[in-house]
Amino acid sequence: MGSSILFKGLVLLTAALIFVPLAKRLYLGSILGYLVAGIIIGPYGLGIMGADNHELRQFAEFGVIMMLFLIGLELEPGSLRRLKRFILGAGLLQFSLTTLLTGGMFFLFGFSINASLAAGLGISMSSTALVLPTMKEKGIEHSPSGEAALSVLLTQDVAVIPVLALLPLLASQSSPSPLPGWLHTLSIFAAIGVVLISGKFVFVPFLRFIARSNLRELLTAGALFIVFSTALFMEVVGVSPALGTFLAGVVLAGSEFRHQLESDIEPFKGILLGLFFISIGAVINFASIAIMPGKIAGMMLAIFFLKSSVLFMSGMVGRLSLDQNLLFTVSLTQVGEFAFVLFTFMNRLLMIEKSWLDALLFITALSMMVTPISIFLAERFITRHMNLVEKGEREPKVEYQSNPVLIAGFGPFGSTIGRFLKANGVEATILDNDPDRVELLRKMGFKAFFGDATRLEVLRAAGIEEARVLIAAIGDWPINAELIAKARKVFPQLTILARVAHPVQAYELVEKGEENIYRETLDTSVRLGVDCLVKLGHRRYSAYRSAQKFLKYDEEAIKVLAGTRHDEDTHILAAKELIRIQEKLLMRDRAYNPTLNDHAWDSRTREGNE
């Protein structure tokens, strides 16, 4: 059974289902969970997948092919135009300078000049597949550091095509190809041209023909056919199949089928990326690493130092603030997934030995493993507590305030509250940790200040001792919970109105004795339900009254369920009973309020009976 493909597929899925949720619970991101799963089940870990990792490498190759197709498909021309200033400045600086510095390092380790340059090109790449999902999980993809990271990643993605095409030219002395290096390179550029021309005159017309069948699954099959055919074509030419799939994605990114293909492939995207990262963890050969641990450790430290230094310099060129620059640097310090393709291709061209290939794969995998932890630490302990000294003239220090309301967090939720209070003549002091948002708010006339609302000195400077109400509206739940706990302990007289995203967070606050808890989607959902009832013919007063009753019963239910949430069976039974009681009470309320009485409140004709 251990050799069955079904068994190995089950092992892959089981490992992912165990370790990814654990990593997510620890706020480390799903990528790290996949990597750890690969290490444990791989041939150099517990060996559950067998002593030979041939099958796993086949899984990985399929994962790489699909991953690069998706990266190419998401390469928007609009993003290139929008971020061209950062791409042409910081992006090119990072790519070229990192290549030269790390290439020089490889030369000192005994690589040939050509091999050093090729390895430097691989090290200069960062992981699009890791960084963008991690930033999205952390909610920082639209921050200045997130935009800067996207710019650098776009620069690197565009550079992949010439890098893979030029590699045979660098390997002209050692390449096993029967063609001279320059002719091999020329053939690669010709193959790239064939793929790009085919995209316009073959791929897109082919997909239009498929689309006329009005069968969605055929369009997905057609896209996969294009992916595999271009990969096979590139393999025949003597290039990495990954380049073919990446080009296929780039070609289709500019077509009318792009969004449809993204939608069709989206269900498979996460599992394919997970498969790729599991395979990365599994290829770490600890036996090979043990042969030359000193060299590998020295090389790894040198790569981290050189790459982070160049990234920080690039962030300065892009005029990022200190905290954003640190987060930008930490996010991109790892070596990316293209390095796996590039280093493997170098080994095929006899530019590096197998032992060095294992070492470079280990360094790449380890750097990717460290990244989610680094981003987590940077976000939690650097950017949150950074004082932004260099932007002092832009973000004023918190001046002592004495307004009755203090709002912590001014995103979409907090800003709605702030505008409502301002419209009713209530002044509020606003604390937020986004400097650009603070600057905009001050221009709009709000008393907004940059600051970490979990720090007591910041709260005191914002006038919390004089305030009557604290609105805890920070979108990051751990930070919001920390604020609520500190404020309740130090300022017990304060009324705290707390924002939560879902019932589990509400249960936590109920257990701690908080009473004023507001789920951010509850009222909007109920208001939509009221409008739905009106559209169906109910009178607005009846619907509105039912909604208010529903909210009352739901808030009471939260308090009851908070006491049973640690016992799953009891919690489920209590939830079912409360739903039954709620339905019964709402039906009784409707029976006690005849429709005749509604006319005095809302005399409009029922919409359903016109």
C-alpha positions, 0 to 999 in steps of 0.5 A: 500500500505504501507505494500506491499513488493513492496512498501517497496522495492521501499522505500529502493531503493529510500532512497539509490538513494537519500542519497548515491549520496549526501554522495559521493558528500560530499566525505564521501563515499557511506557507510555513505549514506546507513547508513543515509538512513536506520536511516531515513526510519527505524522504529526508524526514520520516520517509512516509513518502518512501526513500526515493522522492521521484514521485514527489518530484513529479508532483512538484514539477506539476505544481511548479508548472501550474504555479508559474502559469498562474503567476504569468496569468496574473501579470497585469500590464496595468500594474506595470504601468501603475508602478513603473516609477518604482519598477524602473527605480528600486526594482531594477536597482534591487535586481541588478545590484543583488545579482552582482554582489551575490555573484561575486560571493559565489565566485569567492566560493569557487564557482566559475564566472559564468556560474557565479553570474547565473547563480546570482541571477537566481538568488536575486529573485524573491518568491511571488508565490509566498510573499503576496499570499502572506501579505494578503493574509496579514492584510498589508498588501495595499500598504506602502511596503506591499506596493513596493514589494509588488513592484520588485516582484513584477520586475523579477517576473519580467526578468525571468524570460531573458534570464532563462533564455540567456542561461545556455549562453553562460553555459556554453563551455559546459553545456551537454547540448550539441548546439553552440551556446549562442545558437542554443540561446538563439533557438530559445529566443526563437521558441519564445517568439513562437509562443508569443506569436501563437498566443495571438494567432493560435491560443486566443482563437482556439479558446474562442472556438472552445468558448462557443460550446458554452461548456465551462469545463471545456474552456478549463481543459483548453487552458490546460492543453495550452499549458501542457503543450507549451511546456512540452514544446519548451522541453523539446527545445531544451529549456525549462518547461516552467518558462513555457507555462509562464509565457502561456500565462503572460500571453493569456493575461492580455486576452478576454479570457483572463478573468474566466480562466482565473475563476476556473483555476482558482479552486485548484490554485491554493492546493497546487501552490501547497503541493509546490511548497510541500515538495520544497520542504521534501527536497531538503537533503540533510545528509548532503548539507552535513558534508559542508555545513560551514560553507552553507552557513556562511553562504546563507548568512552572506546571502541574507546580509547582501540581499537585505542590504540591497533591499533596504537601499532600494526602499530608501530609493523608493522613499519608504518610511523606516517602518515600511522599509523594514517590512519591505526588506524582511518580506523579500529577503528570501530566495524565490521559487524561480531559483528552483527552476534556475538551479535545476536548469544549471545542473542540467547544463553542467554548470554546478555539481549535484552537491552544490545543487542540493546546497542551493535548494536547501538555502532557498527552501530555508529562506522561504521557511523563515519568511512567514515568521520574519514577516510576523515578527516584523509586523508585530514588534517592529512596525507596531512600535516604530515611532517614525522619527524621520516623518515627524513633520508629516505625522504630528505627535499625539497632542493632549486631547479632551474629547468625549470619544476616542476612536482607535482604528479608522478603517472602513468600520471606524471611519463610518462611526467617526463621520456619523459622530461628526455629523451630529456635532460630537468631536472624537479623537482618532488614533490610527497606525497608518501614517498616510491615512492619518495625514489624509484625515487631518486634511479633512478636518478630523483630529487624527493622530498616528500612534499605537493604541495599545501603548498607555502613554499614547492613550493618555496623550490622546485624552483617554482619562477625560474621555467617556467612551472608547470605540475599539475599532481596530481591524486586527483582532489580537491588537484590538483585544489587547487594547480592550484588555489594557483599557478595561484594567487601567481605566475601569470607569471608561465605557468601551464599545468593542468591534468584533468580526465574528461570534468567537471574538464576541464570546471571548469578550463576553467571558471577560465581562464586556457588555457593549459588543458590536459584530461588524456585519450583523446590523448590515445583514439584518437591514438587508433582510428587512429590505428583502421582506419589504420587497416580498410584500411585508410592511416596513414597520412589521419588518423593522420591528421583527429585525429589532426583536431578532437583534435583541434575541441574537445578543442574548444568544451570544451571552448564553453560547459564550458559556458553552463554547468550550464544550462542542456538543453542548454548544451545538445543542444550545445553538439549535435550541436558541434558534428554535426559541428565537423562531417561536418568539418572532412568530408570537410577536408577529401574531400580537401586532395586527397589520392594521396598526402598521398603517399609522407608521408606514402607509405606503402600498405593499410592493408585492401587491401593486 
